[in-house]
């Protein structure tokens, strides 16, 4: 089963949550917090989900994996 990876990015003056490879955003919101919350619920609903949250400049700020985590790091 392939992991569904969503990206939260800023486009124009709105934030969006978009599945990798999709042509349209799954979520659109006026604030980053709202877009992250809605996109997280989509990622959590998938058997294998992941969300990558980007900064305004496009760089990845953080990511969260749901379901079976592919990497285990020692903390």
mmCIF file of the N, C-alpha and C atoms, coordinates in Angstrom:
data_MODEL
# 
_entry.id   MODEL 
# 
loop_
_atom_site.group_PDB 
_atom_site.id 
_atom_site.type_symbol 
_atom_site.label_atom_id 
_atom_site.label_alt_id 
_atom_site.label_comp_id 
_atom_site.label_asym_id 
_atom_site.label_entity_id 
_atom_site.label_seq_id 
_atom_site.pdbx_PDB_ins_code 
_atom_site.Cartn_x 
_atom_site.Cartn_y 
_atom_site.Cartn_z 
_atom_site.occupancy 
_atom_site.B_iso_or_equiv 
_atom_site.pdbx_formal_charge 
_atom_site.auth_seq_id 
_atom_site.auth_comp_id 
_atom_site.auth_asym_id 
_atom_site.auth_atom_id 
_atom_site.pdbx_PDB_model_num 
ATOM 1   N N  . UNK A 1 1  ? 0.848  -1.176 0.000  1.00 0.00 ? 1  UNK A N  1 
ATOM 2   C CA . UNK A 1 1  ? 0.000  0.000  0.000  1.00 0.00 ? 1  UNK A CA 1 
ATOM 3   C C  . UNK A 1 1  ? 0.895  1.241  0.000  1.00 0.00 ? 1  UNK A C  1 
ATOM 4   N N  . UNK A 1 2  ? 0.563  2.192  -0.821 1.00 0.00 ? 2  UNK A N  1 
ATOM 5   C CA . UNK A 1 2  ? 1.363  3.403  -0.957 1.00 0.00 ? 2  UNK A CA 1 
ATOM 6   C C  . UNK A 1 2  ? 0.887  4.486  0.009  1.00 0.00 ? 2  UNK A C  1 
ATOM 7   N N  . UNK A 1 3  ? 1.834  5.207  0.579  1.00 0.00 ? 3  UNK A N  1 
ATOM 8   C CA . UNK A 1 3  ? 1.530  6.279  1.521  1.00 0.00 ? 3  UNK A CA 1 
ATOM 9   C C  . UNK A 1 3  ? 0.981  7.494  0.785  1.00 0.00 ? 3  UNK A C  1 
ATOM 10  N N  . UNK A 1 4  ? -0.090 8.105  1.340  1.00 0.00 ? 4  UNK A N  1 
ATOM 11  C CA . UNK A 1 4  ? -0.646 9.342  0.802  1.00 0.00 ? 4  UNK A CA 1 
ATOM 12  C C  . UNK A 1 4  ? 0.070  10.502 1.478  1.00 0.00 ? 4  UNK A C  1 
ATOM 13  N N  . UNK A 1 5  ? 0.748  11.312 0.675  1.00 0.00 ? 5  UNK A N  1 
ATOM 14  C CA . UNK A 1 5  ? 1.527  12.430 1.203  1.00 0.00 ? 5  UNK A CA 1 
ATOM 15  C C  . UNK A 1 5  ? 0.841  13.735 0.796  1.00 0.00 ? 5  UNK A C  1 
ATOM 16  N N  . UNK A 1 6  ? 0.482  14.524 1.793  1.00 0.00 ? 6  UNK A N  1 
ATOM 17  C CA . UNK A 1 6  ? -0.144 15.829 1.580  1.00 0.00 ? 6  UNK A CA 1 
ATOM 18  C C  . UNK A 1 6  ? 0.866  16.921 1.905  1.00 0.00 ? 6  UNK A C  1 
ATOM 19  N N  . UNK A 1 7  ? 0.824  18.001 1.137  1.00 0.00 ? 7  UNK A N  1 
ATOM 20  C CA . UNK A 1 7  ? 1.687  19.155 1.365  1.00 0.00 ? 7  UNK A CA 1 
ATOM 21  C C  . UNK A 1 7  ? 0.821  20.366 1.692  1.00 0.00 ? 7  UNK A C  1 
ATOM 22  N N  . UNK A 1 8  ? 1.164  21.067 2.760  1.00 0.00 ? 8  UNK A N  1 
ATOM 23  C CA . UNK A 1 8  ? 0.489  22.320 3.106  1.00 0.00 ? 8  UNK A CA 1 
ATOM 24  C C  . UNK A 1 8  ? 1.413  23.442 2.667  1.00 0.00 ? 8  UNK A C  1 
ATOM 25  N N  . UNK A 1 9  ? 0.941  24.247 1.708  1.00 0.00 ? 9  UNK A N  1 
ATOM 26  C CA . UNK A 1 9  ? 1.742  25.323 1.136  1.00 0.00 ? 9  UNK A CA 1 
ATOM 27  C C  . UNK A 1 9  ? 0.901  26.586 0.998  1.00 0.00 ? 9  UNK A C  1 
ATOM 28  N N  . UNK A 1 10 ? 1.592  27.696 0.822  1.00 0.00 ? 10 UNK A N  1 
ATOM 29  C CA . UNK A 1 10 ? 0.891  28.961 0.596  1.00 0.00 ? 10 UNK A CA 1 
ATOM 30  C C  . UNK A 1 10 ? 0.866  29.241 -0.900 1.00 0.00 ? 10 UNK A C  1 
ATOM 31  N N  . UNK A 1 11 ? -0.316 29.552 -1.418 1.00 0.00 ? 11 UNK A N  1 
ATOM 32  C CA . UNK A 1 11 ? -0.473 29.896 -2.826 1.00 0.00 ? 11 UNK A CA 1 
ATOM 33  C C  . UNK A 1 11 ? -1.317 31.157 -2.889 1.00 0.00 ? 11 UNK A C  1 
ATOM 34  N N  . UNK A 1 12 ? -0.763 32.176 -3.512 1.00 0.00 ? 12 UNK A N  1 
ATOM 35  C CA . UNK A 1 12 ? -1.375 33.504 -3.524 1.00 0.00 ? 12 UNK A CA 1 
ATOM 36  C C  . UNK A 1 12 ? -1.526 33.942 -2.067 1.00 0.00 ? 12 UNK A C  1 
ATOM 37  N N  . UNK A 1 13 ? -2.676 34.290 -1.598 1.00 0.00 ? 13 UNK A N  1 
ATOM 38  C CA . UNK A 1 13 ? -2.818 34.704 -0.198 1.00 0.00 ? 13 UNK A CA 1 
ATOM 39  C C  . UNK A 1 13 ? -3.565 33.686 0.640  1.00 0.00 ? 13 UNK A C  1 
ATOM 40  N N  . UNK A 1 14 ? -3.609 32.442 0.186  1.00 0.00 ? 14 UNK A N  1 
ATOM 41  C CA . UNK A 1 14 ? -4.321 31.387 0.919  1.00 0.00 ? 14 UNK A CA 1 
ATOM 42  C C  . UNK A 1 14 ? -3.392 30.188 1.124  1.00 0.00 ? 14 UNK A C  1 
ATOM 43  N N  . UNK A 1 15 ? -3.723 29.400 2.117  1.00 0.00 ? 15 UNK A N  1 
ATOM 44  C CA . UNK A 1 15 ? -2.997 28.168 2.387  1.00 0.00 ? 15 UNK A CA 1 
ATOM 45  C C  . UNK A 1 15 ? -3.791 27.003 1.821  1.00 0.00 ? 15 UNK A C  1 
ATOM 46  N N  . UNK A 1 16 ? -3.073 25.994 1.328  1.00 0.00 ? 16 UNK A N  1 
ATOM 47  C CA . UNK A 1 16 ? -3.753 24.834 0.760  1.00 0.00 ? 16 UNK A CA 1 
ATOM 48  C C  . UNK A 1 16 ? -3.090 23.539 1.197  1.00 0.00 ? 16 UNK A C  1 
ATOM 49  N N  . UNK A 1 17 ? -3.897 22.494 1.228  1.00 0.00 ? 17 UNK A N  1 
ATOM 50  C CA . UNK A 1 17 ? -3.406 21.152 1.475  1.00 0.00 ? 17 UNK A CA 1 
ATOM 51  C C  . UNK A 1 17 ? -3.651 20.350 0.218  1.00 0.00 ? 17 UNK A C  1 
ATOM 52  N N  . UNK A 1 18 ? -2.578 19.787 -0.336 1.00 0.00 ? 18 UNK A N  1 
ATOM 53  C CA . UNK A 1 18 ? -2.687 19.132 -1.636 1.00 0.00 ? 18 UNK A CA 1 
ATOM 54  C C  . UNK A 1 18 ? -1.997 17.778 -1.601 1.00 0.00 ? 18 UNK A C  1 
ATOM 55  N N  . UNK A 1 19 ? -2.662 16.762 -2.118 1.00 0.00 ? 19 UNK A N  1 
ATOM 56  C CA . UNK A 1 19 ? -2.094 15.423 -2.218 1.00 0.00 ? 19 UNK A CA 1 
ATOM 57  C C  . UNK A 1 19 ? -1.029 15.432 -3.309 1.00 0.00 ? 19 UNK A C  1 
ATOM 58  N N  . UNK A 1 20 ? 0.101  14.795 -3.062 1.00 0.00 ? 20 UNK A N  1 
ATOM 59  C CA . UNK A 1 20 ? 1.160  14.726 -4.062 1.00 0.00 ? 20 UNK A CA 1 
ATOM 60  C C  . UNK A 1 20 ? 0.611  14.160 -5.363 1.00 0.00 ? 20 UNK A C  1 
ATOM 61  N N  . UNK A 1 21 ? 0.863  14.867 -6.451 1.00 0.00 ? 21 UNK A N  1 
ATOM 62  C CA . UNK A 1 21 ? 0.424  14.425 -7.762 1.00 0.00 ? 21 UNK A CA 1 
ATOM 63  C C  . UNK A 1 21 ? -0.963 14.891 -8.166 1.00 0.00 ? 21 UNK A C  1 
ATOM 64  N N  . UNK A 1 22 ? -1.708 15.478 -7.244 1.00 0.00 ? 22 UNK A N  1 
ATOM 65  C CA . UNK A 1 22 ? -3.069 15.937 -7.542 1.00 0.00 ? 22 UNK A CA 1 
ATOM 66  C C  . UNK A 1 22 ? -3.020 17.259 -8.300 1.00 0.00 ? 22 UNK A C  1 
ATOM 67  N N  . UNK A 1 23 ? -4.025 17.485 -9.135 1.00 0.00 ? 23 UNK A N  1 
ATOM 68  C CA . UNK A 1 23 ? -4.059 18.738 -9.881 1.00 0.00 ? 23 UNK A CA 1 
ATOM 69  C C  . UNK A 1 23 ? -4.738 19.854 -9.091 1.00 0.00 ? 23 UNK A C  1 
ATOM 70  N N  . UNK A 1 24 ? -5.589 19.483 -8.152 1.00 0.00 ? 24 UNK A N  1 
ATOM 71  C CA . UNK A 1 24 ? -6.295 20.478 -7.341 1.00 0.00 ? 24 UNK A CA 1 
ATOM 72  C C  . UNK A 1 24 ? -6.038 20.222 -5.858 1.00 0.00 ? 24 UNK A C  1 
ATOM 73  N N  . UNK A 1 25 ? -6.129 21.294 -5.088 1.00 0.00 ? 25 UNK A N  1 
ATOM 74  C CA . UNK A 1 25 ? -5.950 21.183 -3.640 1.00 0.00 ? 25 UNK A CA 1 
ATOM 75  C C  . UNK A 1 25 ? -7.150 20.482 -3.011 1.00 0.00 ? 25 UNK A C  1 
ATOM 76  N N  . UNK A 1 26 ? -6.894 19.687 -1.993 1.00 0.00 ? 26 UNK A N  1 
ATOM 77  C CA . UNK A 1 26 ? -7.960 19.022 -1.236 1.00 0.00 ? 26 UNK A CA 1 
ATOM 78  C C  . UNK A 1 26 ? -8.543 19.965 -0.200 1.00 0.00 ? 26 UNK A C  1 
ATOM 79  N N  . UNK A 1 27 ? -7.721 20.908 0.264  1.00 0.00 ? 27 UNK A N  1 
ATOM 80  C CA . UNK A 1 27 ? -8.102 21.844 1.321  1.00 0.00 ? 27 UNK A CA 1 
ATOM 81  C C  . UNK A 1 27 ? -7.623 23.238 0.931  1.00 0.00 ? 27 UNK A C  1 
ATOM 82  N N  . UNK A 1 28 ? -8.454 24.239 1.162  1.00 0.00 ? 28 UNK A N  1 
ATOM 83  C CA . UNK A 1 28 ? -8.056 25.637 0.998  1.00 0.00 ? 28 UNK A CA 1 
ATOM 84  C C  . UNK A 1 28 ? -8.558 26.400 2.212  1.00 0.00 ? 28 UNK A C  1 
ATOM 85  N N  . UNK A 1 29 ? -7.703 27.256 2.772  1.00 0.00 ? 29 UNK A N  1 
ATOM 86  C CA . UNK A 1 29 ? -8.068 27.986 3.988  1.00 0.00 ? 29 UNK A CA 1 
ATOM 87  C C  . UNK A 1 29 ? -7.340 29.325 4.026  1.00 0.00 ? 29 UNK A C  1 
ATOM 88  N N  . UNK A 1 30 ? -7.915 30.305 4.734  1.00 0.00 ? 30 UNK A N  1 
ATOM 89  C CA . UNK A 1 30 ? -7.269 31.612 4.830  1.00 0.00 ? 30 UNK A CA 1 
ATOM 90  C C  . UNK A 1 30 ? -6.057 31.630 5.759  1.00 0.00 ? 30 UNK A C  1 
ATOM 91  N N  . UNK A 1 31 ? -5.986 30.675 6.707  1.00 0.00 ? 31 UNK A N  1 
ATOM 92  C CA . UNK A 1 31 ? -4.850 30.649 7.642  1.00 0.00 ? 31 UNK A CA 1 
ATOM 93  C C  . UNK A 1 31 ? -4.111 29.320 7.552  1.00 0.00 ? 31 UNK A C  1 
ATOM 94  N N  . UNK A 1 32 ? -2.854 29.360 7.911  1.00 0.00 ? 32 UNK A N  1 
ATOM 95  C CA . UNK A 1 32 ? -2.030 28.151 7.902  1.00 0.00 ? 32 UNK A CA 1 
ATOM 96  C C  . UNK A 1 32 ? -2.546 27.133 8.909  1.00 0.00 ? 32 UNK A C  1 
ATOM 97  N N  . UNK A 1 33 ? -2.911 27.602 10.096 1.00 0.00 ? 33 UNK A N  1 
ATOM 98  C CA . UNK A 1 33 ? -3.387 26.703 11.147 1.00 0.00 ? 33 UNK A CA 1 
ATOM 99  C C  . UNK A 1 33 ? -4.631 25.931 10.701 1.00 0.00 ? 33 UNK A C  1 
ATOM 100 N N  . UNK A 1 34 ? -5.543 26.614 10.043 1.00 0.00 ? 34 UNK A N  1 
ATOM 101 C CA . UNK A 1 34 ? -6.767 25.967 9.576  1.00 0.00 ? 34 UNK A CA 1 
ATOM 102 C C  . UNK A 1 34 ? -6.452 24.942 8.478  1.00 0.00 ? 34 UNK A C  1 
ATOM 103 N N  . UNK A 1 35 ? -5.556 25.291 7.553  1.00 0.00 ? 35 UNK A N  1 
ATOM 104 C CA . UNK A 1 35 ? -5.181 24.363 6.486  1.00 0.00 ? 35 UNK A CA 1 
ATOM 105 C C  . UNK A 1 35 ? -4.478 23.136 7.054  1.00 0.00 ? 35 UNK A C  1 
ATOM 106 N N  . UNK A 1 36 ? -3.608 23.344 8.036  1.00 0.00 ? 36 UNK A N  1 
ATOM 107 C CA . UNK A 1 36 ? -2.899 22.221 8.664  1.00 0.00 ? 36 UNK A CA 1 
ATOM 108 C C  . UNK A 1 36 ? -3.891 21.294 9.359  1.00 0.00 ? 36 UNK A C  1 
ATOM 109 N N  . UNK A 1 37 ? -4.820 21.840 10.116 1.00 0.00 ? 37 UNK A N  1 
ATOM 110 C CA . UNK A 1 37 ? -5.789 21.017 10.852 1.00 0.00 ? 37 UNK A CA 1 
ATOM 111 C C  . UNK A 1 37 ? -6.639 20.177 9.900  1.00 0.00 ? 37 UNK A C  1 
ATOM 112 N N  . UNK A 1 38 ? -7.129 20.786 8.842  1.00 0.00 ? 38 UNK A N  1 
ATOM 113 C CA . UNK A 1 38 ? -7.973 20.052 7.883  1.00 0.00 ? 38 UNK A CA 1 
ATOM 114 C C  . UNK A 1 38 ? -7.174 18.998 7.127  1.00 0.00 ? 38 UNK A C  1 
ATOM 115 N N  . UNK A 1 39 ? -5.943 19.342 6.746  1.00 0.00 ? 39 UNK A N  1 
ATOM 116 C CA . UNK A 1 39 ? -5.111 18.405 5.999  1.00 0.00 ? 39 UNK A CA 1 
ATOM 117 C C  . UNK A 1 39 ? -4.656 17.258 6.889  1.00 0.00 ? 39 UNK A C  1 
ATOM 118 N N  . UNK A 1 40 ? -4.378 17.534 8.167  1.00 0.00 ? 40 UNK A N  1 
ATOM 119 C CA . UNK A 1 40 ? -4.012 16.471 9.108  1.00 0.00 ? 40 UNK A CA 1 
ATOM 120 C C  . UNK A 1 40 ? -5.117 15.437 9.221  1.00 0.00 ? 40 UNK A C  1 
ATOM 121 N N  . UNK A 1 41 ? -6.369 15.894 9.260  1.00 0.00 ? 41 UNK A N  1 
ATOM 122 C CA . UNK A 1 41 ? -7.475 14.942 9.379  1.00 0.00 ? 41 UNK A CA 1 
ATOM 123 C C  . UNK A 1 41 ? -7.550 14.051 8.138  1.00 0.00 ? 41 UNK A C  1 
ATOM 124 N N  . UNK A 1 42 ? -7.243 14.585 6.958  1.00 0.00 ? 42 UNK A N  1 
ATOM 125 C CA . UNK A 1 42 ? -7.214 13.757 5.749  1.00 0.00 ? 42 UNK A CA 1 
ATOM 126 C C  . UNK A 1 42 ? -6.092 12.719 5.824  1.00 0.00 ? 42 UNK A C  1 
ATOM 127 N N  . UNK A 1 43 ? -4.911 13.148 6.261  1.00 0.00 ? 43 UNK A N  1 
ATOM 128 C CA . UNK A 1 43 ? -3.766 12.241 6.362  1.00 0.00 ? 43 UNK A CA 1 
ATOM 129 C C  . UNK A 1 43 ? -4.003 11.157 7.400  1.00 0.00 ? 43 UNK A C  1 
ATOM 130 N N  . UNK A 1 44 ? -4.635 11.523 8.523  1.00 0.00 ? 44 UNK A N  1 
ATOM 131 C CA . UNK A 1 44 ? -4.923 10.542 9.572  1.00 0.00 ? 44 UNK A CA 1 
ATOM 132 C C  . UNK A 1 44 ? -5.971 9.530  9.129  1.00 0.00 ? 44 UNK A C  1 
ATOM 133 N N  . UNK A 1 45 ? -6.880 9.937  8.248  1.00 0.00 ? 45 UNK A N  1 
ATOM 134 C CA . UNK A 1 45 ? -7.943 9.046  7.781  1.00 0.00 ? 45 UNK A CA 1 
ATOM 135 C C  . UNK A 1 45 ? -7.410 7.979  6.817  1.00 0.00 ? 45 UNK A C  1 
ATOM 136 N N  . UNK A 1 46 ? -6.288 8.234  6.184  1.00 0.00 ? 46 UNK A N  1 
ATOM 137 C CA . UNK A 1 46 ? -5.695 7.263  5.259  1.00 0.00 ? 46 UNK A CA 1 
ATOM 138 C C  . UNK A 1 46 ? -4.993 6.163  6.062  1.00 0.00 ? 46 UNK A C  1 
ATOM 139 N N  . UNK A 1 47 ? -5.005 4.919  5.567  1.00 0.00 ? 47 UNK A N  1 
ATOM 140 C CA . UNK A 1 47 ? -4.284 3.856  6.288  1.00 0.00 ? 47 UNK A CA 1 
ATOM 141 C C  . UNK A 1 47 ? -2.802 4.191  6.472  1.00 0.00 ? 47 UNK A C  1 
ATOM 142 N N  . UNK A 1 48 ? -2.191 4.772  5.445  1.00 0.00 ? 48 UNK A N  1 
ATOM 143 C CA . UNK A 1 48 ? -0.818 5.265  5.519  1.00 0.00 ? 48 UNK A CA 1 
ATOM 144 C C  . UNK A 1 48 ? -0.852 6.703  5.032  1.00 0.00 ? 48 UNK A C  1 
ATOM 145 N N  . UNK A 1 49 ? -0.654 7.655  5.940  1.00 0.00 ? 49 UNK A N  1 
ATOM 146 C CA . UNK A 1 49 ? -0.732 9.063  5.574  1.00 0.00 ? 49 UNK A CA 1 
ATOM 147 C C  . UNK A 1 49 ? 0.452  9.849  6.080  1.00 0.00 ? 49 UNK A C  1 
ATOM 148 N N  . UNK A 1 50 ? 0.721  10.953 5.416  1.00 0.00 ? 50 UNK A N  1 
ATOM 149 C CA . UNK A 1 50 ? 1.808  11.833 5.840  1.00 0.00 ? 50 UNK A CA 1 
ATOM 150 C C  . UNK A 1 50 ? 1.445  13.258 5.443  1.00 0.00 ? 50 UNK A C  1 
ATOM 151 N N  . UNK A 1 51 ? 1.848  14.219 6.271  1.00 0.00 ? 51 UNK A N  1 
ATOM 152 C CA . UNK A 1 51 ? 1.638  15.629 5.978  1.00 0.00 ? 51 UNK A CA 1 
ATOM 153 C C  . UNK A 1 51 ? 2.979  16.328 6.101  1.00 0.00 ? 51 UNK A C  1 
ATOM 154 N N  . UNK A 1 52 ? 3.299  17.124 5.078  1.00 0.00 ? 52 UNK A N  1 
ATOM 155 C CA . UNK A 1 52 ? 4.506  17.940 5.089  1.00 0.00 ? 52 UNK A CA 1 
ATOM 156 C C  . UNK A 1 52 ? 4.059  19.397 5.105  1.00 0.00 ? 52 UNK A C  1 
ATOM 157 N N  . UNK A 1 53 ? 4.437  20.093 6.156  1.00 0.00 ? 53 UNK A N  1 
ATOM 158 C CA . UNK A 1 53 ? 4.029  21.481 6.343  1.00 0.00 ? 53 UNK A CA 1 
ATOM 159 C C  . UNK A 1 53 ? 5.186  22.374 5.912  1.00 0.00 ? 53 UNK A C  1 
ATOM 160 N N  . UNK A 1 54 ? 4.904  23.251 4.951  1.00 0.00 ? 54 UNK A N  1 
ATOM 161 C CA . UNK A 1 54 ? 5.930  24.123 4.391  1.00 0.00 ? 54 UNK A CA 1 
ATOM 162 C C  . UNK A 1 54 ? 5.828  25.527 4.984  1.00 0.00 ? 54 UNK A C  1 
ATOM 163 N N  . UNK A 1 55 ? 6.948  26.221 5.014  1.00 0.00 ? 55 UNK A N  1 
ATOM 164 C CA . UNK A 1 55 ? 6.974  27.630 5.398  1.00 0.00 ? 55 UNK A CA 1 
ATOM 165 C C  . UNK A 1 55 ? 6.503  28.458 4.206  1.00 0.00 ? 55 UNK A C  1 
ATOM 166 N N  . UNK A 1 56 ? 6.328  29.749 4.399  1.00 0.00 ? 56 UNK A N  1 
ATOM 167 C CA . UNK A 1 56 ? 5.909  30.639 3.311  1.00 0.00 ? 56 UNK A CA 1 
ATOM 168 C C  . UNK A 1 56 ? 6.903  30.626 2.153  1.00 0.00 ? 56 UNK A C  1 
ATOM 169 N N  . UNK A 1 57 ? 8.184  30.395 2.443  1.00 0.00 ? 57 UNK A N  1 
ATOM 170 C CA . UNK A 1 57 ? 9.202  30.390 1.384  1.00 0.00 ? 57 UNK A CA 1 
ATOM 171 C C  . UNK A 1 57 ? 9.273  29.050 0.648  1.00 0.00 ? 57 UNK A C  1 
ATOM 172 N N  . UNK A 1 58 ? 8.438  28.084 1.035  1.00 0.00 ? 58 UNK A N  1 
ATOM 173 C CA . UNK A 1 58 ? 8.383  26.800 0.342  1.00 0.00 ? 58 UNK A CA 1 
ATOM 174 C C  . UNK A 1 58 ? 9.193  25.687 0.972  1.00 0.00 ? 58 UNK A C  1 
ATOM 175 N N  . UNK A 1 59 ? 10.097 26.020 1.883  1.00 0.00 ? 59 UNK A N  1 
ATOM 176 C CA . UNK A 1 59 ? 10.903 24.981 2.534  1.00 0.00 ? 59 UNK A CA 1 
ATOM 177 C C  . UNK A 1 59 ? 10.060 24.204 3.535  1.00 0.00 ? 59 UNK A C  1 
ATOM 178 N N  . UNK A 1 60 ? 10.371 22.938 3.710  1.00 0.00 ? 60 UNK A N  1 
ATOM 179 C CA . UNK A 1 60 ? 9.625  22.098 4.647  1.00 0.00 ? 60 UNK A CA 1 
ATOM 180 C C  . UNK A 1 60 ? 9.952  22.527 6.071  1.00 0.00 ? 60 UNK A C  1 
ATOM 181 N N  . UNK A 1 61 ? 8.895  22.781 6.836  1.00 0.00 ? 61 UNK A N  1 
ATOM 182 C CA . UNK A 1 61 ? 9.035  23.183 8.235  1.00 0.00 ? 61 UNK A CA 1 
ATOM 183 C C  . UNK A 1 61 ? 9.026  21.953 9.124  1.00 0.00 ? 61 UNK A C  1 
ATOM 184 N N  . UNK A 1 62 ? 8.049  21.070 8.890  1.00 0.00 ? 62 UNK A N  1 
ATOM 185 C CA . UNK A 1 62 ? 7.914  19.843 9.682  1.00 0.00 ? 62 UNK A CA 1 
ATOM 186 C C  . UNK A 1 62 ? 7.084  18.842 8.907  1.00 0.00 ? 62 UNK A C  1 
ATOM 187 N N  . UNK A 1 63 ? 7.134  17.594 9.343  1.00 0.00 ? 63 UNK A N  1 
ATOM 188 C CA . UNK A 1 63 ? 6.279  16.579 8.738  1.00 0.00 ? 63 UNK A CA 1 
ATOM 189 C C  . UNK A 1 63 ? 5.818  15.599 9.802  1.00 0.00 ? 63 UNK A C  1 
ATOM 190 N N  . UNK A 1 64 ? 4.659  15.033 9.555  1.00 0.00 ? 64 UNK A N  1 
ATOM 191 C CA . UNK A 1 64 ? 4.073  14.056 10.475 1.00 0.00 ? 64 UNK A CA 1 
ATOM 192 C C  . UNK A 1 64 ? 3.635  12.843 9.671  1.00 0.00 ? 64 UNK A C  1 
ATOM 193 N N  . UNK A 1 65 ? 3.895  11.660 10.214 1.00 0.00 ? 65 UNK A N  1 
ATOM 194 C CA . UNK A 1 65 ? 3.529  10.412 9.554  1.00 0.00 ? 65 UNK A CA 1 
ATOM 195 C C  . UNK A 1 65 ? 2.489  9.697  10.392 1.00 0.00 ? 65 UNK A C  1 
ATOM 196 N N  . UNK A 1 66 ? 1.475  9.169  9.724  1.00 0.00 ? 66 UNK A N  1 
ATOM 197 C CA . UNK A 1 66 ? 0.385  8.449  10.405 1.00 0.00 ? 66 UNK A CA 1 
ATOM 198 C C  . UNK A 1 66 ? 0.302  7.044  9.825  1.00 0.00 ? 66 UNK A C  1 
ATOM 199 N N  . UNK A 1 67 ? -0.093 6.109  10.663 1.00 0.00 ? 67 UNK A N  1 
ATOM 200 C CA . UNK A 1 67 ? -0.073 4.714  10.245 1.00 0.00 ? 67 UNK A CA 1 
ATOM 201 C C  . UNK A 1 67 ? 1.295  4.161  10.604 1.00 0.00 ? 67 UNK A C  1 
ATOM 202 N N  . UNK A 1 68 ? 1.811  3.272  9.792  1.00 0.00 ? 68 UNK A N  1 
ATOM 203 C CA . UNK A 1 68 ? 3.116  2.673  10.044 1.00 0.00 ? 68 UNK A CA 1 
ATOM 204 C C  . UNK A 1 68 ? 4.205  3.649  9.633  1.00 0.00 ? 68 UNK A C  1 
ATOM 205 N N  . UNK A 1 69 ? 5.051  4.029  10.576 1.00 0.00 ? 69 UNK A N  1 
ATOM 206 C CA . UNK A 1 69 ? 6.126  4.975  10.311 1.00 0.00 ? 69 UNK A CA 1 
ATOM 207 C C  . UNK A 1 69 ? 7.268  4.242  9.599  1.00 0.00 ? 69 UNK A C  1 
ATOM 208 N N  . UNK A 1 70 ? 7.696  4.728  8.426  1.00 0.00 ? 70 UNK A N  1 
ATOM 209 C CA . UNK A 1 70 ? 8.731  4.019  7.680  1.00 0.00 ? 70 UNK A CA 1 
ATOM 210 C C  . UNK A 1 70 ? 10.131 4.129  8.280  1.00 0.00 ? 70 UNK A C  1 
ATOM 211 N N  . UNK A 1 71 ? 10.392 5.148  9.100  1.00 0.00 ? 71 UNK A N  1 
ATOM 212 C CA . UNK A 1 71 ? 11.729 5.346  9.677  1.00 0.00 ? 71 UNK A CA 1 
ATOM 213 C C  . UNK A 1 71 ? 11.618 5.442  11.188 1.00 0.00 ? 71 UNK A C  1 
ATOM 214 N N  . UNK A 1 72 ? 12.483 4.753  11.857 1.00 0.00 ? 72 UNK A N  1 
ATOM 215 C CA . UNK A 1 72 ? 12.555 4.846  13.319 1.00 0.00 ? 72 UNK A CA 1 
ATOM 216 C C  . UNK A 1 72 ? 13.890 5.441  13.691 1.00 0.00 ? 72 UNK A C  1 
ATOM 217 N N  . UNK A 1 73 ? 13.858 6.582  14.327 1.00 0.00 ? 73 UNK A N  1 
ATOM 218 C CA . UNK A 1 73 ? 15.071 7.269  14.748 1.00 0.00 ? 73 UNK A CA 1 
ATOM 219 C C  . UNK A 1 73 ? 15.187 7.218  16.255 1.00 0.00 ? 73 UNK A C  1 
ATOM 220 N N  . UNK A 1 74 ? 16.421 7.112  16.729 1.00 0.00 ? 74 UNK A N  1 
ATOM 221 C CA . UNK A 1 74 ? 16.627 7.187  18.159 1.00 0.00 ? 74 UNK A CA 1 
ATOM 222 C C  . UNK A 1 74 ? 16.567 8.641  18.573 1.00 0.00 ? 74 UNK A C  1 
ATOM 223 N N  . UNK A 1 75 ? 15.844 8.905  19.644 1.00 0.00 ? 75 UNK A N  1 
ATOM 224 C CA . UNK A 1 75 ? 15.672 10.285 20.077 1.00 0.00 ? 75 UNK A CA 1 
ATOM 225 C C  . UNK A 1 75 ? 16.705 10.681 21.008 1.00 0.00 ? 75 UNK A C  1 
# 
